[in-house]
Amino acid sequence: MEIGTRSQWRRAFERKHGNLLNILDIKVQPTALEVLAQYYDVPLRCFTFRDFQLAPTLEEYKHLLELPLWGSPYYFHRGQSPSWRSIAKLLRVTKTKMVREKKNRNGLEGIQKSYLEERLYQFREDGDWPAFMDAYGLLVYEIVLFPHGDDFVDLIVADAYLAKRDGDENPTMALLANTYYTLNHCCERKGENLRCCIPLLYLWMTAHLFHSRLKTACPIEEFKWCWIKTMIRDLWARQLDQATERTICWYPMWNEKEEIIQAGYPAIKVPSVEAMTSFVIQGPEAHSGESHRKIRHAWKNARVGLPQGESQHRDKEVHIYEVHETLRVRELEENLAQKEAKQNSLKRKLEEVVTALASAEQEVSRERQLSDQVSKRARVEEKDRIKIGSCLKAADQEMCLQRAQRDRLKEALSAIKEREAEREAQLLRLQEKTHPLEEELTRAKLSKEYLIYQRRESIFELIKARTKVEEAEAHFQATIQELRSTLETWKERRVIAPRHRYRTKSQAKDMEDAIESLEQQNQELKGEIGQLREQMSKLFELFTQGAARNIAGAQGAQGPDRASVENPGVGESRASYQSPQDPNRVRQAMLGSIPSSNEKISSLEERVRAEEGTGNHGLDVTDLCLVPDIILPTDFKVPKFEKYKGSSCPRTHLAMYCRKMVSFIHQDKILVHCFQDSLTGAALSWYVNLESGRIKKWRELAETFVRQYKYNEDMAVDHSRLQNLSKANSKGFKDYAQRWRELAAQVQPPLSEKKMITMFINTLPSPFYDKAVGSVATNFADLVTVGERIEFDIKRGKFAQTSTNNGFAKKAGYEKKKGEANAILIDLAS
């Protein structure tokens, strides 16, 4: 229960009643006190352990309660309970209402604890703090100092509280006496519950058994710093059983300044029975009589600590015996006088006890049920505390790991920042270096463009000159042809008419002279044209150096154009004979035989575009390399690879390549550079066309290669492909069988030998199929032997190849038709 009072009222309560509020917060483990009670020695009135004895003293209880023993009288119950009027005044109610609320249990009068709590809450709501502190103090005395065990506050507790509040009487001695009395009672009855100030006894035990590293003068603070974990009964029994005089704390920090009360000494002989007899006065008569009066008088003169100035050399055994005997005699005398009165009172109480027995049994059962519920609740709370503790430990460990990870990340971040700064500095230096290179590159590009422009101009000039020459040549050829035809005409006329009335002979001679002069000029033009061709070929070779691949394609496209530029022979003219009297037809024939100059210019422009369109002129060598910065070892020699054409499995080729290059398996640049030596055909063209910036590592090249030719894996050999194969006429039977067997080995799942033989026979042509289908070969090798014999007999002419001959006949017919078509084309052309 928490106190909602103000701080000044709490401090006032602590000054008046000591350390009760802090003791109320102590969590007691009941199993520890159950185990401790088993070590209590009734005759010696102490706790006897393995090799030492301990007993709670008045001085220790004084420090635990923080109630000084000097300056205040000790509390003794006077035998009279406080009046109900004083109780009503304490709780701020009328006497009649208080009388209605009073209860009687086992001969003790009191009130319900629930009613006291109701008044406490009412005082709190009203803000009556003095009344609240009185009610709260009475409740604390009942719960902590003098517990009754049920929902009941008797008048004895009220008497102790009023004695402390009004008369400032110290209850420390009463608490210590109640502790010893309860221990004796429980040990004699064997099984009774402890009904004393349990938190004080638990605090006293832990102060001697457990030690804290932090030394404090406050016993409550020292208890908190001990961090006593919750233990079960067996662990507490082991803890107390293993305690020795060397492991316990004889004088706690808060009690070290006090004097030693009694010096210990070894037990020389067995104590006498009288010395070990308990001196306990029980019952209502304990508060009356001479013994009670003397005890009260003796406690009034009690001395704490060692007696000052008194000799300690008396025989302790004799002194103890005398005290016991005297007290025993007096006790017997008093008991003898009280027996009769006690007998009468017992008769009266017997009737009350019989009537109250039934209700007591019910209350006992109810108390047991409540105790069971409390114990179950305590176990559940204990499990919850253990779970919470484990969760807190796990959270603490995770937090430590996260802190360590954060520190590592900070270090990595700082290192990254340093490297980034270094790279930025390197980048600035590289930019400074590349700036003049960029300027030089710009100048080189400008000079390149100027050279290209000059080359184009020169090519166009050459084209124009060549066109003019070809036009002149064609013109002369046409003129020569016309003159020849005219000459032939005049010759025929000369034969028909022997006489030349119109001087035709002289004209024919003049014509022959003109033809000879034209032929001479034609020869000179041919020489000049040859020289021009040689010069132009040299110019083209100079322009096309370094681009042989593109030039080959351009030459293939230029073949027909070159044929059109060549000078035709004299006998190759297709112009038919024309009469000299028709000059328009002669002129049209001459112009028709001359090629168009626009067509020649366009063909030459196409050649130039074919040469310049690739963009390869002026490239740097490093741009053509996939790995430009590679450095090969001096003793490096490229292994001989099986060339890959792009028609087989790419993964198999990669495996063979890596096995050949196993010495350089961790050098990506060498692997990428030498991979081109294992390719040929279309695969090599694919490698050459790769971008240099795209491929940086061997793994990237291998993945790109597999993706490019993955269709070969998808087109793996299956049953249908094997069945569709057939033997070619140009290949032998053994070669075909070996090729078919290699393909069959690639089929998944593998074929059995019997199924493979059947499928192979079905692919054979006639007469191989006719002869092999009845074969009893048990393996593929025997079937190959049978096929070779059949092939040998076919060559010797023993078997006829009907299907093969038909194929040959069809092929011959096709060749014949093809030849006839060619002949027709030639006839039409002629």
C-alpha positions in Angstrom: 0.0 0.0 0.0 1.4 3.4 -1.0 1.2 6.6 1.0 -0.3 9.5 -0.8 0.5 12.0 1.9 2.7 15.0 1.6 6.4 14.8 2.3 6.3 16.7 5.6 3.8 14.2 7.1 6.0 11.3 5.9 9.1 12.8 7.5 7.1 13.4 10.7 6.0 9.8 10.8 9.6 8.6 10.2 10.9 10.8 13.1 8.2 9.3 15.4 8.2 5.7 14.4 11.6 5.1 12.9 12.2 2.9 9.8 8.8 1.2 9.6 7.9 2.5 6.2 11.1 1.3 4.6 10.7 -2.1 6.3 7.2 -2.3 4.8 8.7 -2.3 1.3 11.0 -5.3 1.9 10.0 -8.3 -0.2 10.4 -11.3 2.1 10.9 -14.8 0.8 8.8 -17.0 3.2 10.8 -20.1 2.2 13.9 -18.6 3.6 12.4 -18.1 7.1 10.9 -21.6 7.0 14.4 -23.0 6.4 15.9 -20.7 9.1 13.4 -21.8 11.7 14.7 -25.4 11.4 18.1 -24.2 12.7 16.6 -22.6 15.9 17.8 -24.3 19.1 15.1 -24.0 21.7 17.2 -24.7 24.9 20.0 -22.4 23.8 17.6 -19.8 22.3 19.8 -19.2 19.3 20.3 -20.4 15.7 22.9 -23.2 15.6 24.7 -23.7 12.3 27.6 -25.9 11.2 30.3 -24.3 13.3 28.8 -21.1 14.8 25.8 -19.8 16.6 23.8 -16.6 16.0 21.0 -14.9 17.9 19.2 -11.6 17.2 20.1 -8.9 19.9 18.4 -5.8 21.1 21.2 -3.6 19.7 20.7 -5.1 16.2 16.9 -4.6 16.3 17.6 -1.0 17.4 19.6 -0.3 14.2 17.1 -2.1 12.0 14.2 0.0 13.4 16.3 3.1 13.8 14.7 3.7 17.3 17.3 4.7 19.9 17.2 2.8 23.2 18.3 5.7 25.3 16.0 8.6 26.3 12.7 6.7 26.0 11.1 4.0 28.2 10.5 0.5 27.0 7.0 -0.7 26.1 5.3 -3.2 28.4 1.8 -4.3 28.0 0.0 -3.3 31.3 -2.6 -6.0 31.1 -5.3 -3.6 30.3 -6.5 -2.8 26.8 -7.3 0.7 25.7 -10.9 1.8 25.9 -13.2 1.9 23.0 -13.6 5.6 23.5 -9.9 6.2 22.8 -10.2 4.0 19.7 -13.2 6.0 18.5 -11.3 9.2 19.1 -8.4 7.8 17.1 -10.6 6.9 14.1 -12.7 10.1 14.4 -16.0 8.3 15.0 -18.6 8.1 17.8 -18.3 5.5 20.6 -21.6 3.9 19.7 -20.5 3.4 16.1 -17.2 2.0 17.3 -19.0 -0.4 19.6 -21.0 -1.7 16.6 -17.8 -2.3 14.6 -15.9 -4.2 17.3 -15.4 -7.9 16.9 -14.3 -10.8 19.2 -12.0 -13.5 18.0 -10.4 -16.2 20.3 -11.1 -14.0 23.3 -9.5 -11.0 21.8 -11.4 -7.8 21.0 -10.7 -5.7 18.0 -12.0 -4.3 14.7 -11.9 -5.5 11.1 -8.9 -4.4 9.0 -11.2 -3.6 6.1 -13.0 -1.1 8.3 -9.7 0.5 9.2 -8.8 0.8 5.5 -12.1 2.4 4.7 -11.5 5.1 7.3 -8.0 5.5 5.9 -9.3 6.2 2.4 -11.9 8.5 3.8 -9.3 10.6 5.6 -7.3 10.8 2.4 -10.3 12.0 0.4 -11.1 14.6 3.1 -7.5 15.8 3.4 -7.4 15.1 7.1 -3.7 14.2 7.3 -3.3 14.0 11.1 -6.2 11.5 11.3 -4.8 9.7 8.2 -1.4 9.3 9.8 -3.0 7.9 13.0 -5.0 5.3 11.1 -2.1 4.5 8.9 0.3 4.0 11.8 -2.2 1.7 13.5 -2.5 -0.3 10.3 1.3 -0.5 9.9 1.7 -1.8 13.5 -0.8 -4.5 12.8 0.8 -5.6 9.5 4.5 -5.3 10.2 5.2 -5.4 13.9 2.4 -7.5 15.5 0.7 -9.4 12.7 -2.4 -11.4 13.6 -2.6 -13.5 10.5 -6.1 -12.5 9.3 -8.3 -9.5 8.6 -8.3 -8.4 12.3 -6.7 -5.6 14.4 -6.8 -6.4 18.1 -6.6 -3.9 21.0 -3.1 -5.0 21.9 -1.8 -3.5 18.6 -3.7 -0.4 19.3 -2.2 -0.2 22.8 1.3 -0.5 21.4 0.7 2.3 18.9 -0.9 4.6 21.4 1.9 4.0 23.8 4.4 5.0 21.2 2.4 8.0 20.0 1.4 9.4 23.4 4.1 8.1 25.8 7.0 7.6 23.3 7.5 4.1 24.6 10.1 2.1 22.5 8.6 -1.2 21.1 12.0 -2.7 20.2 12.2 -4.9 23.3 8.6 -6.1 22.8 9.4 -7.0 19.1 12.5 -9.0 20.1 10.6 -10.8 22.9 7.8 -11.6 20.5 10.4 -13.0 18.0 11.9 -15.4 20.5 8.4 -16.3 21.8 7.2 -17.1 18.3 10.2 -19.2 17.5 9.9 -21.2 20.7 6.1 -21.7 20.1 6.6 -22.8 16.5 9.4 -25.2 17.3 7.4 -26.8 20.1 4.2 -27.1 18.1 6.1 -28.1 14.9 4.2 -26.5 12.0 2.8 -23.3 13.3 3.2 -20.1 11.3 5.5 -17.4 12.4 3.5 -14.5 13.8 6.2 -12.0 14.6 7.8 -9.1 12.7 8.9 -11.3 9.8 10.6 -8.4 7.8 12.9 -7.7 10.7 13.9 -11.3 11.1 14.5 -11.6 7.3 16.5 -8.4 7.3 18.6 -9.6 10.2 19.3 -13.0 8.5 20.4 -11.5 5.2 22.6 -8.9 6.9 24.8 -11.8 8.2 24.6 -14.1 5.2 25.0 -11.7 2.2 27.5 -9.0 1.7 27.3 -6.0 -0.6 30.3 -4.3 -2.2 28.9 -0.9 -1.3 29.3 -0.3 2.4 26.5 1.9 3.8 25.4 2.8 7.4 21.8 2.1 6.5 20.7 -1.6 6.8 17.8 -1.1 4.3 20.2 0.4 1.6 22.7 -2.5 2.2 19.9 -5.0 1.8 18.9 -3.4 -1.6 22.5 -3.4 -2.8 22.9 -7.2 -2.0 20.6 -8.0 -4.9 19.3 -11.2 -3.3 17.8 -13.4 -6.0 14.6 -15.4 -5.5 15.4 -19.0 -4.5 13.4 -22.1 -3.9 13.4 -24.0 -0.6 16.3 -26.4 -1.7 18.6 -23.5 -2.6 17.9 -21.7 0.7 18.6 -24.9 2.6 21.9 -25.3 0.7 22.8 -21.6 1.4 22.3 -22.0 5.1 24.0 -25.4 5.3 27.1 -24.1 3.6 27.4 -21.1 5.9 30.5 -21.1 8.1 32.1 -18.8 10.6 34.4 -17.5 7.8 31.7 -16.8 5.3 29.2 -15.0 7.4 29.4 -11.3 8.4 29.7 -11.1 12.2 29.4 -7.4 12.4 27.6 -5.6 9.5 28.7 -2.1 8.5 25.9 -0.4 10.3 26.8 -2.2 13.6 30.6 -2.1 13.5 30.8 1.0 15.7 29.1 -0.7 18.6 30.9 -2.5 21.4 31.0 -6.3 21.6 28.2 -7.3 23.9 29.7 -10.7 25.0 33.0 -12.3 24.1 32.5 -15.9 23.0 34.3 -18.9 24.6 34.5 -22.6 23.8 32.0 -25.0 25.5 34.2 -26.7 28.0 31.4 -29.0 29.4 27.8 -29.8 28.7 25.5 -27.1 30.0 23.3 -28.1 33.0 19.6 -28.7 32.6 18.8 -25.7 34.7 20.8 -23.5 32.5 19.0 -24.7 29.4 15.5 -24.5 30.9 13.3 -21.9 29.3 11.9 -19.1 31.4 8.6 -18.3 29.7 5.4 -16.9 31.4 2.3 -17.6 29.3 -1.4 -16.9 29.6 -3.3 -13.9 31.1 -1.6 -14.3 34.4 1.7 -13.3 32.8 0.6 -9.7 33.2 0.0 -10.0 37.0 2.0 -11.3 39.9 5.4 -10.8 41.5 7.3 -12.3 38.6 5.8 -9.9 36.1 6.5 -7.0 38.4 10.2 -8.0 38.9 10.6 -8.5 35.2 9.3 -5.0 34.5 11.5 -3.6 37.1 14.6 -5.4 35.7 13.9 -4.2 32.2 13.6 -0.6 33.4 17.3 -0.9 34.6 18.5 -2.7 31.5 22.0 -1.8 30.2 23.0 -1.9 26.6 26.5 -3.0 25.9 29.2 -4.1 28.3 28.8 -3.2 32.0 31.2 -0.5 33.0 33.5 -1.0 35.9 32.0 -4.4 36.9 34.2 -7.5 37.3 33.6 -10.3 34.9 35.3 -13.0 36.9 32.2 -14.4 38.6 31.3 -18.0 38.0 28.8 -17.6 35.3 27.3 -21.1 35.7 26.7 -20.5 39.4 25.1 -17.1 38.7 22.8 -18.5 36.0 21.8 -21.4 38.3 20.9 -19.1 41.2 18.9 -16.8 38.9 17.0 -19.8 37.5 16.3 -21.4 40.8 15.1 -18.2 42.4 12.8 -17.4 39.5 11.6 -21.0 39.4 10.7 -21.0 43.1 8.8 -17.8 42.8 7.1 -19.0 39.7 6.0 -22.2 41.4 4.6 -20.3 44.3 2.7 -18.0 42.1 1.4 -20.8 40.0 0.2 -22.8 43.0 -1.9 -19.8 44.1 -3.2 -19.3 40.6 -4.1 -22.9 39.8 -7.4 -22.8 41.4 -8.4 -19.5 39.8 -7.1 -20.8 36.5 -9.1 -24.0 36.8 -12.3 -22.1 37.2 -11.5 -19.8 34.3 -10.6 -22.8 32.2 -14.0 -24.4 32.9 -15.7 -21.2 31.7 -13.5 -20.9 28.7 -14.0 -24.5 27.8 -17.6 -23.8 26.9 -16.6 -20.8 24.8 -13.9 -22.8 23.1 -16.3 -25.6 22.2 -18.7 -23.1 20.6 -15.9 -21.2 18.8 -14.2 -24.4 17.6 -16.5 -24.8 14.7 -16.0 -21.2 13.6 -12.3 -21.5 14.2 -12.1 -24.5 11.9 -13.9 -22.7 9.2 -11.6 -19.7 9.6 -8.6 -22.0 9.5 -9.8 -23.6 6.3 -10.4 -20.2 4.9 -7.0 -19.1 5.9 -5.4 -22.1 4.3 -7.3 -21.4 1.0 -6.1 -17.8 1.2 -2.5 -18.9 1.9 -2.7 -21.3 -1.1 -4.0 -18.5 -3.3 -1.3 -16.1 -2.1 1.4 -18.7 -2.7 0.1 -19.4 -6.2 0.0 -15.7 -6.9 3.5 -15.4 -5.5 4.8 -18.2 -7.8 3.2 -16.6 -10.8 4.7 -13.2 -9.9 8.0 -14.9 -9.5 7.9 -16.5 -12.9 6.9 -13.1 -14.4 9.9 -11.5 -12.7 12.2 -14.2 -14.0 10.8 -13.7 -17.6 11.2 -9.9 -17.3 14.7 -10.3 -16.1 15.7 -12.6 -19.0 14.1 -10.2 -21.4 16.0 -7.3 -19.9 19.3 -9.3 -20.2 18.5 -10.1 -23.8 17.7 -6.5 -24.6 20.9 -5.4 -22.9 23.0 -7.8 -25.0 21.2 -6.7 -28.2 21.9 -3.1 -27.2 25.6 -3.8 -26.7 25.7 -5.5 -30.1 24.0 -2.6 -31.8 26.4 -0.2 -30.1 29.4 -2.2 -31.3 27.9 -2.4 -34.8 27.3 1.4 -34.8 31.0 1.9 -33.8 32.1 -0.3 -36.7 29.9 1.5 -39.1 31.2 4.9 -37.9 34.8 3.7 -38.5 33.9 2.3 -41.9 32.1 5.6 -42.8 35.2 7.6 -41.8 37.4 5.4 -43.8 35.0 5.7 -46.8 35.0 9.5 -46.5 38.8 9.5 -46.4 39.0 7.3 -49.5 36.4 9.5 -51.2 38.4 12.6 -50.5 41.5 10.9 -51.9 39.6 9.9 -55.0 38.2 13.4 -55.5 41.8 14.7 -55.3 42.9 12.1 -57.9 39.9 13.0 -60.0 40.9 16.7 -59.9 44.5 15.8 -60.9 43.2 13.6 -63.7 40.9 16.4 -65.0 43.9 18.7 -65.0 45.9 16.2 -67.0 43.0 15.4 -69.4 42.2 19.0 -70.2 45.3 19.5 -72.5 44.6 16.0 -74.0 41.1 17.1 -74.9 42.3 20.2 -76.5 44.8 18.2 -78.5 42.0 15.7 -79.5 39.9 18.6 -80.7 42.7 19.9 -82.9 43.2 16.3 -84.2 39.5 16.0 -85.1 39.6 19.3 -86.9 42.6 18.3 -88.9 41.0 14.9 -89.6 37.9 16.6 -90.9 40.0 18.9 -93.1 41.9 15.9 -94.6 38.6 14.1 -95.3 37.3 17.2 -97.0 40.4 17.4 -99.2 40.2 13.8 -100.0 36.6 14.1 -101.1 37.5 17.1 -103.3 40.3 15.2 -104.9 38.1 12.1 -105.5 35.4 14.2 -107.1 38.0 15.8 -109.4 39.4 12.4 -110.3 35.9 11.1 -111.0 35.2 14.1 -113.3 38.5 13.6 -115.2 37.8 9.9 -115.5 34.3 10.5 -116.7 35.6 12.9 -119.4 38.2 10.4 -120.5 35.7 7.5 -120.7 33.3 9.7 -122.7 36.0 10.6 -125.1 37.1 7.0 -125.4 33.5 5.9 -126.1 33.1 8.7 -128.6 36.3 7.6 -130.5 35.3 4.0 -130.4 31.9 4.8 -131.8 33.5 6.9 -134.5 35.9 4.2 -135.4 33.1 1.6 -135.6 31.1 3.9 -137.8 34.0 4.5 -140.1 34.7 0.8 -140.3 31.1 0.0 -141.2 31.3 2.8 -143.8 34.5 1.4 -145.2 33.0 -2.1 -145.6 30.0 -0.5 -147.4 32.3 1.2 -149.9 34.3 -1.9 -150.4 31.2 -3.8 -151.3 30.2 -1.1 -153.7 33.6 -1.2 -155.2 33.3 -4.9 -156.0 29.9 -4.5 -157.6 30.9 -1.4 -159.7 34.5 -1.8 -161.0 34.6 1.6 -162.4 34.8 4.6 -160.2 33.0 7.3 -162.0 32.6 9.4 -159.0 36.1 9.0 -157.6 35.1 6.5 -154.9 38.6 4.9 -154.9 40.2 8.1 -153.7 37.5 8.6 -151.2 38.0 5.1 -149.8 41.7 5.6 -149.5 41.1 8.9 -147.7 38.7 7.0 -145.4 41.3 4.3 -144.6 43.9 7.0 -143.8 41.4 8.6 -141.4 40.7 5.3 -139.8 44.4 4.6 -139.2 44.9 8.1 -137.7 41.9 7.5 -135.4 43.3 4.1 -134.4 46.6 5.7 -133.5 44.8 8.3 -131.4 42.8 5.6 -129.8 46.0 3.8 -128.8 47.4 7.0 -127.3 44.2 7.5 -125.3 44.4 3.9 -124.1 47.9 4.6 -122.7 46.8 7.7 -121.0 43.7 6.0 -119.5 46.0 3.1 -118.2 48.2 5.7 -116.5 45.2 7.4 -114.9 43.9 4.0 -113.7 47.2 3.2 -112.1 47.2 6.6 -110.3 43.6 6.2 -109.2 44.3 2.6 -107.9 47.3 3.9 -105.8 45.1 6.7 -104.4 42.4 4.2 -103.4 45.0 2.0 -101.8 46.3 4.9 -99.7 42.8 5.9 -98.7 41.7 2.4 -97.7 44.7 1.3 -95.6 43.7 -0.1 -92.1 40.2 -1.0 -93.3 40.7 -4.2 -95.3 37.5 -5.7 -94.1 35.3 -2.8 -95.3 37.3 -2.5 -98.6 36.5 -6.1 -99.4 32.8 -5.4 -99.0 33.1 -2.3 -101.1 35.0 -4.1 -103.8 32.3 -6.7 -104.0 29.7 -3.9 -104.5 31.9 -2.2 -107.1 32.6 -5.1 -109.4 29.8 -4.5 -111.9 30.7 -0.8 -112.0 34.3 -1.4 -112.9 33.2 -3.6 -115.7 31.2 -0.8 -117.1 34.2 1.6 -117.1 36.5 -0.7 -119.0 37.1 0.0 -122.7 35.3 -2.5 -124.9 37.1 -4.2 -127.8 36.5 -3.3 -131.4 34.7 -6.5 -132.2 32.4 -6.3 -129.2 30.3 -3.4 -130.4 26.6 -4.3 -130.6 25.6 -1.4 -133.0 24.1 -2.8 -136.2 24.9 -1.6 -139.6 23.4 1.8 -140.6 23.4 3.6 -143.9 25.7 6.6 -144.2 22.9 8.5 -145.8 21.0 8.4 -142.3 23.2 10.5 -140.0 20.6 10.8 -137.2 20.6 7.0 -136.8 24.4 6.9 -136.8 24.5 9.6 -134.1 21.9 7.8 -132.0 23.9 4.6 -132.3 27.0 6.3 -131.2 25.3 8.0 -128.2 23.6 4.7 -127.3 26.9 3.0 -127.0 28.4 5.6 -124.7 27.6 5.0 -120.9 25.8 7.9 -119.1 28.2 10.1 -117.2 25.6 10.7 -114.4 25.5 6.9 -113.8 29.3 6.7 -113.5 29.4 9.7 -111.1 26.7 8.1 -108.9 28.5 4.8 -108.8 31.7 6.5 -107.7 29.9 8.4 -105.0 28.5 5.1 -103.8 32.0 3.7 -103.5 33.1 6.7 -101.5 30.1 6.4 -99.2 30.9 2.7 -98.8 34.5 3.5 -97.8 33.6 6.4 -95.5 30.3 5.1 -94.0 31.9 2.6 -91.6 33.5 5.4 -89.5 36.7 3.3 -89.0 39.1 5.9 -90.5 41.1 7.7 -87.9 40.2 5.2 -85.0 42.7 4.7 -82.2 44.1 1.1 -81.8 42.9 1.1 -78.2 39.3 1.5 -79.3 39.5 -1.8 -81.2 40.7 -3.8 -78.2 38.2 -5.3 -75.6 40.9 -5.1 -72.9 43.2 -2.2 -73.9 45.3 -2.0 -70.7 46.3 -5.7 -70.6 49.9 -6.6 -69.9 50.9 -10.1 -71.0 53.9 -12.0 -69.4 57.0 -12.1 -71.4 57.0 -15.9 -71.5 53.3 -16.1 -72.3 52.2 -18.4 -75.1 48.6 -18.8 -76.3 47.5 -22.4 -76.1 46.0 -24.2 -79.0 42.2 -24.1 -78.7 39.5 -26.0 -80.5 37.7 -23.3 -82.5 34.1 -22.5 -81.6 31.9 -21.7 -84.6 28.6 -21.0 -82.8 26.9 -24.3 -83.5 27.7 -26.3 -80.4 27.1 -26.1 -76.6 28.6 -22.9 -75.2 29.1 -24.3 -71.7 31.2 -27.1 -73.0 33.4 -24.7 -74.9 33.8 -22.5 -71.7 34.8 -25.6 -69.7 37.5 -26.6 -72.2 38.7 -23.1 -72.5 39.1 -22.7 -68.7 40.9 -26.0 -68.5 43.4 -24.8 -71.1 43.8 -21.5 -69.2 44.0 -22.9 -65.7 47.3 -21.2 -65.0 45.6 -17.8 -65.5 42.2 -18.7 -64.0 42.3 -15.7 -61.6 43.5 -13.1 -64.2 40.3 -11.8 -65.8 42.1 -9.6 -68.4 44.1 -12.4 -69.9 41.1 -14.7 -69.9 39.0 -12.0 -71.8 41.8 -11.2 -74.2 42.7 -14.8 -75.2 39.1 -15.9 -75.6 39.1 -14.6 -79.2 41.7 -17.2 -80.1 39.2 -19.9 -79.3 36.6 -18.5 -81.7 36.1 -18.5 -85.4 33.5 -17.5 -88.0 30.3 -15.9 -86.7 31.5 -16.4 -83.1 34.6 -14.4 -83.7 32.6 -11.6 -85.4 30.4 -11.5 -82.3 33.4 -11.1 -80.1 34.9 -8.3 -82.3 31.6 -6.3 -82.2 31.5 -6.3 -78.4 31.8 -2.8 -76.8 35.0 -2.3 -74.8 33.3 -0.6 -71.9 30.6 -3.2 -71.5 32.9 -6.2 -70.6 35.1 -5.7 -67.5 35.4 -9.2 -66.0 35.7 -12.7 -67.2 32.4 -13.6 -65.5 30.6 -11.0 -67.5 32.0 -12.2 -70.8 31.2 -15.8 -70.0 27.6 -14.9 -69.1 27.2 -12.9 -72.3 28.7 -15.7 -74.3 26.2 -18.2 -72.8 23.2 -15.9 -73.4 24.3 -15.4 -77.0 24.5 -19.1 -77.9 22.0 -20.5 -75.4 19.8 -21.6 -78.3 22.3 -24.4 -78.9 21.4 -25.8 -75.5 17.7 -25.4 -76.2 18.3 -27.2 -79.5 19.7 -30.3 -77.8 19.6 -33.6 -79.4 16.3 -35.6 -78.7 14.6 -38.7 -80.0 12.8 -37.0 -82.9 16.1 -35.5 -84.2 17.8 -38.9 -84.1 14.9 -40.4 -86.0 15.0 -37.7 -88.7 18.7 -38.2 -89.5 19.6 -40.0 -92.8 22.8 -41.3 -94.4 24.3 -39.1 -97.1 25.5 -40.8 -100.4 28.9 -39.2 -100.2 29.7 -40.6 -96.7 30.6 -44.1 -95.7 28.6 -46.2 -93.4 31.1 -46.2 -90.6 31.4 -42.4 -90.6 27.6 -42.0 -90.5 27.3 -44.6 -87.7 30.0 -42.8 -85.6 28.3 -39.4 -86.1 24.9 -40.9 -85.2 26.4 -42.6 -82.1 27.9 -39.3 -80.9 24.6 -37.5 -81.2 22.8 -40.4 -79.5 25.1 -40.1 -76.5 23.9 -36.5 -75.9 20.2 -37.6 -75.5 18.8 -37.3 -72.0 17.8 -39.6 -70.4 20.3 -42.0 -72.0 19.0 -44.6 -74.5 19.3 -48.3 -73.8 21.5 -50.4 -76.2 18.5 -52.2 -77.7 16.4 -49.0 -78.3 19.5 -47.3 -79.8 20.0 -50.2 -82.3 16.3 -50.2 -83.3 16.3 -46.4 -83.9 19.5 -46.5 -85.9 18.2 -49.2 -88.2 15.1 -47.1 -88.9 17.3 -44.2 -90.2 19.1 -46.3 -92.7 18.2 -46.1 -96.5 17.6 -49.1 -98.7 19.2 -51.6 -99.1 20.9 -51.1 -95.7 17.6 -51.2 -93.9 16.4 -54.3 -95.8 19.5 -56.2 -94.9 20.1 -54.9 -91.4 16.5 -55.2 -90.1 16.8 -58.9 -89.8 20.2 -58.7 -88.1 20.6 -60.3 -84.6 23.3 -57.9 -83.5 23.4 -57.5 -79.7 25.4 -54.2 -79.6 26.1 -51.2 -81.7 29.6 -52.3 -82.7 28.3 -55.6 -84.3 25.6 -53.6 -86.2 28.4 -51.3 -87.6 30.3 -54.4 -88.8 27.1 -55.7 -90.6 26.6 -52.3 -92.2 30.2 -52.2 -93.5 29.7 -55.6 -95.1 26.5 -54.5 -96.8 28.4 -51.4 -98.1 31.2 -53.5 -99.5 28.7 -55.8 -101.3 27.0 -52.8 -102.8 30.3 -51.5 -104.2 30.9 -54.9 -105.8 27.4 -54.8 -107.4 25.7 -57.6 -105.4 22.9 -55.3 -104.2 21.0 -52.7 -106.2 20.6 -49.2 -104.9 17.2 -48.2 -106.2 16.6 -45.2 -104.1 20.1 -43.9 -104.7 19.9 -44.3 -108.5 16.6 -42.5 -108.5 18.3 -39.7 -106.6 21.1 -39.6 -109.1 18.6 -39.6 -112.0 16.8 -36.7 -110.5 20.0 -34.8 -110.0 21.1 -35.4 -113.6 17.8 -34.3 -115.0 18.1 -31.2 -112.9 21.6 -30.5 -114.3 20.3 -31.0 -117.8 17.5 -28.6 -117.4 19.9 -26.1 -115.9 22.3 -26.4 -118.8 19.5 -26.0 -121.3 18.4 -22.8 -119.6 21.9 -21.5 -119.7 22.1 -22.3 -123.4 18.9 -20.4 -124.1 20.2 -17.4 -122.2 23.4 -17.4 -124.2 21.5 -17.6 -127.4 19.3 -14.7 -126.4 22.3 -12.7 -125.4 24.1 -13.4 -128.7 
